[in-house]
């Protein structure tokens, strides 16, 4: 599985700082997001 972030002029990115999303910048983010996968990790995708 590939995870990606949609970056375009019409989309806001939440850097997780707790500030209003429209006021956040990349410099507020500080540390990169780290995702750890374990043996019991899974992704559930609901299909109708």
Biopython code that builds the backbone (N, CA, C, O; Angstrom):
import numpy as np
from Bio.PDB.StructureBuilder import StructureBuilder

atoms = [
    (1, "UNK", "N", (0.843, -1.163, 0.000)),
    (1, "UNK", "CA", (0.000, 0.000, 0.000)),
    (1, "UNK", "C", (0.889, 1.227, 0.000)),
    (1, "UNK", "O", (1.933, 1.254, 0.653)),
    (2, "UNK", "N", (0.472, 2.231, -0.730)),
    (2, "UNK", "CA", (1.206, 3.489, -0.789)),
    (2, "UNK", "C", (0.327, 4.575, -0.190)),
    (2, "UNK", "O", (-0.822, 4.748, -0.595)),
    (3, "UNK", "N", (0.867, 5.298, 0.770)),
    (3, "UNK", "CA", (0.163, 6.428, 1.363)),
    (3, "UNK", "C", (0.776, 7.704, 0.819)),
    (3, "UNK", "O", (1.998, 7.809, 0.708)),
    (4, "UNK", "N", (-0.048, 8.660, 0.485)),
    (4, "UNK", "CA", (0.457, 9.916, -0.040)),
    (4, "UNK", "C", (-0.365, 11.084, 0.465)),
    (4, "UNK", "O", (-1.461, 10.907, 0.997)),
    (5, "UNK", "N", (0.167, 12.260, 0.295)),
    (5, "UNK", "CA", (-0.529, 13.479, 0.691)),
    (5, "UNK", "C", (-0.815, 14.276, -0.565)),
    (5, "UNK", "O", (0.075, 14.542, -1.373)),
    (6, "UNK", "N", (-2.061, 14.647, -0.713)),
    (6, "UNK", "CA", (-2.449, 15.457, -1.868)),
    (6, "UNK", "C", (-2.015, 16.891, -1.613)),
    (6, "UNK", "O", (-2.499, 17.531, -0.680)),
    (7, "UNK", "N", (-1.117, 17.392, -2.427)),
    (7, "UNK", "CA", (-0.637, 18.764, -2.291)),
    (7, "UNK", "C", (-1.058, 19.550, -3.519)),
    (7, "UNK", "O", (-0.552, 19.323, -4.618)),
    (8, "UNK", "N", (-1.981, 20.470, -3.329)),
    (8, "UNK", "CA", (-2.397, 21.360, -4.403)),
    (8, "UNK", "C", (-2.909, 22.651, -3.778)),
    (8, "UNK", "O", (-3.149, 22.708, -2.572)),
    (9, "UNK", "N", (-3.073, 23.668, -4.581)),
    (9, "UNK", "CA", (-3.440, 24.993, -4.088)),
    (9, "UNK", "C", (-4.817, 25.023, -3.426)),
    (9, "UNK", "O", (-5.074, 25.888, -2.589)),
    (10, "UNK", "N", (-5.705, 24.097, -3.782)),
    (10, "UNK", "CA", (-7.059, 24.122, -3.234)),
    (10, "UNK", "C", (-7.243, 23.227, -2.007)),
    (10, "UNK", "O", (-8.373, 23.003, -1.575)),
    (11, "UNK", "N", (-6.141, 22.709, -1.438)),
    (11, "UNK", "CA", (-6.212, 21.792, -0.299)),
    (11, "UNK", "C", (-5.334, 22.310, 0.838)),
    (11, "UNK", "O", (-4.214, 22.769, 0.610)),
    (12, "UNK", "N", (-5.858, 22.232, 2.076)),
    (12, "UNK", "CA", (-5.064, 22.608, 3.244)),
    (12, "UNK", "C", (-4.448, 21.351, 3.844)),
    (12, "UNK", "O", (-5.077, 20.293, 3.844)),
    (13, "UNK", "N", (-3.217, 21.457, 4.357)),
    (13, "UNK", "CA", (-2.542, 20.337, 4.993)),
    (13, "UNK", "C", (-2.497, 20.596, 6.495)),
    (13, "UNK", "O", (-2.048, 21.653, 6.938)),
    (14, "UNK", "N", (-2.966, 19.623, 7.275)),
    (14, "UNK", "CA", (-2.934, 19.721, 8.731)),
    (14, "UNK", "C", (-1.617, 19.127, 9.210)),
    (14, "UNK", "O", (-1.394, 17.922, 9.091)),
    (15, "UNK", "N", (-0.739, 19.981, 9.756)),
    (15, "UNK", "CA", (0.565, 19.530, 10.228)),
    (15, "UNK", "C", (0.518, 19.057, 11.680)),
    (15, "UNK", "O", (1.547, 18.663, 12.229)),
    (16, "UNK", "N", (-0.650, 19.088, 12.306)),
    (16, "UNK", "CA", (-0.819, 18.533, 13.643)),
    (16, "UNK", "C", (-0.249, 19.379, 14.764)),
    (16, "UNK", "O", (0.117, 18.843, 15.811)),
    (17, "UNK", "N", (-0.166, 20.681, 14.573)),
    (17, "UNK", "CA", (0.403, 21.546, 15.610)),
    (17, "UNK", "C", (-0.630, 21.995, 16.626)),
    (17, "UNK", "O", (-0.274, 22.469, 17.705)),
    (18, "UNK", "N", (-1.906, 21.850, 16.293)),
    (18, "UNK", "CA", (-2.963, 22.319, 17.176)),
    (18, "UNK", "C", (-3.441, 23.712, 16.814)),
    (18, "UNK", "O", (-4.463, 24.166, 17.327)),
    (19, "UNK", "N", (-2.715, 24.402, 15.932)),
    (19, "UNK", "CA", (-3.134, 25.716, 15.470)),
    (19, "UNK", "C", (-4.244, 25.558, 14.441)),
    (19, "UNK", "O", (-4.516, 24.453, 13.972)),
    (20, "UNK", "N", (-4.882, 26.672, 14.095)),
    (20, "UNK", "CA", (-5.858, 26.658, 13.010)),
    (20, "UNK", "C", (-5.140, 26.214, 11.737)),
    (20, "UNK", "O", (-4.056, 26.712, 11.434)),
    (21, "UNK", "N", (-5.728, 25.292, 10.998)),
    (21, "UNK", "CA", (-5.068, 24.705, 9.827)),
    (21, "UNK", "C", (-4.675, 25.766, 8.805)),
    (21, "UNK", "O", (-3.629, 25.652, 8.165)),
    (22, "UNK", "N", (-5.501, 26.791, 8.647)),
    (22, "UNK", "CA", (-5.197, 27.825, 7.656)),
    (22, "UNK", "C", (-4.017, 28.697, 8.066)),
    (22, "UNK", "O", (-3.497, 29.453, 7.246)),
    (23, "UNK", "N", (-3.584, 28.602, 9.332)),
    (23, "UNK", "CA", (-2.455, 29.399, 9.809)),
    (23, "UNK", "C", (-1.171, 28.591, 9.962)),
    (23, "UNK", "O", (-0.119, 29.168, 10.236)),
    (24, "UNK", "N", (-1.229, 27.275, 9.792)),
    (24, "UNK", "CA", (-0.043, 26.430, 9.935)),
    (24, "UNK", "C", (0.867, 26.550, 8.721)),
    (24, "UNK", "O", (0.406, 26.792, 7.606)),
    (25, "UNK", "N", (2.159, 26.377, 8.952)),
    (25, "UNK", "CA", (3.127, 26.310, 7.861)),
    (25, "UNK", "C", (4.001, 25.080, 8.079)),
    (25, "UNK", "O", (3.945, 24.458, 9.140)),
    (26, "UNK", "N", (4.799, 24.732, 7.093)),
    (26, "UNK", "CA", (5.675, 23.562, 7.198)),
    (26, "UNK", "C", (6.687, 23.744, 8.333)),
    (26, "UNK", "O", (7.119, 22.760, 8.933)),
    (27, "UNK", "N", (7.067, 24.973, 8.630)),
    (27, "UNK", "CA", (8.021, 25.200, 9.728)),
    (27, "UNK", "C", (7.400, 24.910, 11.084)),
    (27, "UNK", "O", (8.123, 24.639, 12.043)),
    (28, "UNK", "N", (6.068, 24.961, 11.186)),
    (28, "UNK", "CA", (5.389, 24.613, 12.440)),
    (28, "UNK", "C", (5.430, 23.107, 12.697)),
    (28, "UNK", "O", (5.351, 22.671, 13.846)),
    (29, "UNK", "N", (5.553, 22.325, 11.648)),
    (29, "UNK", "CA", (5.448, 20.865, 11.759)),
    (29, "UNK", "C", (6.580, 20.256, 12.583)),
    (29, "UNK", "O", (6.348, 19.284, 13.303)),
    (30, "UNK", "N", (7.766, 20.782, 12.502)),
    (30, "UNK", "CA", (8.952, 20.323, 13.238)),
    (30, "UNK", "C", (9.359, 18.892, 12.873)),
    (30, "UNK", "O", (10.267, 18.719, 12.059)),
    (31, "UNK", "N", (8.731, 17.873, 13.436)),
    (31, "UNK", "CA", (9.143, 16.482, 13.222)),
    (31, "UNK", "C", (8.289, 15.815, 12.137)),
    (31, "UNK", "O", (7.082, 16.049, 12.069)),
    (32, "UNK", "N", (8.910, 14.987, 11.288)),
    (32, "UNK", "CA", (8.135, 14.298, 10.252)),
    (32, "UNK", "C", (7.232, 13.210, 10.847)),
    (32, "UNK", "O", (7.523, 12.659, 11.908)),
    (33, "UNK", "N", (6.151, 12.918, 10.156)),
    (33, "UNK", "CA", (5.234, 11.861, 10.564)),
    (33, "UNK", "C", (5.916, 10.512, 10.428)),
    (33, "UNK", "O", (6.562, 10.237, 9.417)),
    (34, "UNK", "N", (5.776, 9.682, 11.429)),
    (34, "UNK", "CA", (6.347, 8.339, 11.380)),
    (34, "UNK", "C", (5.228, 7.335, 11.585)),
    (34, "UNK", "O", (4.490, 7.405, 12.568)),
    (35, "UNK", "N", (5.107, 6.403, 10.655)),
    (35, "UNK", "CA", (4.089, 5.361, 10.746)),
    (35, "UNK", "C", (4.795, 4.032, 10.983)),
    (35, "UNK", "O", (5.681, 3.650, 10.219)),
    (36, "UNK", "N", (4.406, 3.340, 12.026)),
    (36, "UNK", "CA", (5.001, 2.039, 12.336)),
    (36, "UNK", "C", (3.962, 0.954, 12.079)),
    (36, "UNK", "O", (2.819, 1.059, 12.522)),
    (37, "UNK", "N", (4.366, -0.080, 11.366)),
    (37, "UNK", "CA", (3.496, -1.217, 11.083)),
    (37, "UNK", "C", (3.961, -2.397, 11.919)),
    (37, "UNK", "O", (5.147, -2.725, 11.951)),
    (38, "UNK", "N", (3.026, -3.020, 12.585)),
    (38, "UNK", "CA", (3.318, -4.182, 13.416)),
    (38, "UNK", "C", (2.628, -5.406, 12.818)),
    (38, "UNK", "O", (1.817, -5.280, 11.901)),
    (39, "UNK", "N", (2.951, -6.582, 13.338)),
    (39, "UNK", "CA", (2.366, -7.825, 12.818)),
    (39, "UNK", "C", (0.844, -7.825, 12.878)),
    (39, "UNK", "O", (0.192, -8.406, 12.010)),
    (40, "UNK", "N", (0.273, -7.185, 13.887)),
    (40, "UNK", "CA", (-1.188, -7.177, 14.021)),
    (40, "UNK", "C", (-1.817, -5.904, 13.449)),
    (40, "UNK", "O", (-3.004, -5.665, 13.669)),
    (41, "UNK", "N", (-1.051, -5.078, 12.717)),
    (41, "UNK", "CA", (-1.587, -3.872, 12.091)),
    (41, "UNK", "C", (-2.407, -4.244, 10.859)),
    (41, "UNK", "O", (-2.100, -5.214, 10.166)),
    (42, "UNK", "N", (-3.444, -3.467, 10.598)),
    (42, "UNK", "CA", (-4.233, -3.687, 9.393)),
    (42, "UNK", "C", (-4.950, -2.403, 9.004)),
    (42, "UNK", "O", (-5.123, -1.499, 9.822)),
    (43, "UNK", "N", (-5.357, -2.337, 7.766)),
    (43, "UNK", "CA", (-6.147, -1.225, 7.255)),
    (43, "UNK", "C", (-7.489, -1.785, 6.837)),
    (43, "UNK", "O", (-7.563, -2.758, 6.086)),
    (44, "UNK", "N", (-8.538, -1.173, 7.324)),
    (44, "UNK", "CA", (-9.890, -1.621, 6.982)),
    (44, "UNK", "C", (-10.470, -0.661, 5.949)),
    (44, "UNK", "O", (-10.580, 0.539, 6.202)),
    (45, "UNK", "N", (-10.836, -1.185, 4.800)),
    (45, "UNK", "CA", (-11.422, -0.385, 3.729)),
    (45, "UNK", "C", (-12.853, -0.863, 3.513)),
    (45, "UNK", "O", (-13.078, -1.949, 2.978)),
    (46, "UNK", "N", (-13.817, -0.049, 3.930)),
    (46, "UNK", "CA", (-15.212, -0.456, 3.741)),
    (46, "UNK", "C", (-15.604, -0.398, 2.264)),
    (46, "UNK", "O", (-15.384, 0.614, 1.599)),
    (47, "UNK", "N", (-16.176, -1.467, 1.764)),
    (47, "UNK", "CA", (-16.602, -1.535, 0.382)),
    (47, "UNK", "C", (-18.112, -1.796, 0.373)),
    (47, "UNK", "O", (-18.606, -2.741, 0.989)),
    (48, "UNK", "N", (-18.807, -0.946, -0.331)),
    (48, "UNK", "CA", (-20.278, -1.083, -0.362)),
    (48, "UNK", "C", (-20.683, -1.846, -1.602)),
    (48, "UNK", "O", (-21.872, -2.073, -1.826)),
]
sb = StructureBuilder()
sb.init_structure("model")
sb.init_model(0)
sb.init_chain("A")
sb.init_seg("    ")
for serial, (resi, resn, name, xyz) in enumerate(atoms, 1):
    if name == "N":
        sb.init_residue(resn, " ", resi, " ")
    sb.init_atom(name, np.array(xyz, "f"), 0.0, 1.0, " ", f" {name:<3s}", serial, name[0])
structure = sb.get_structure()
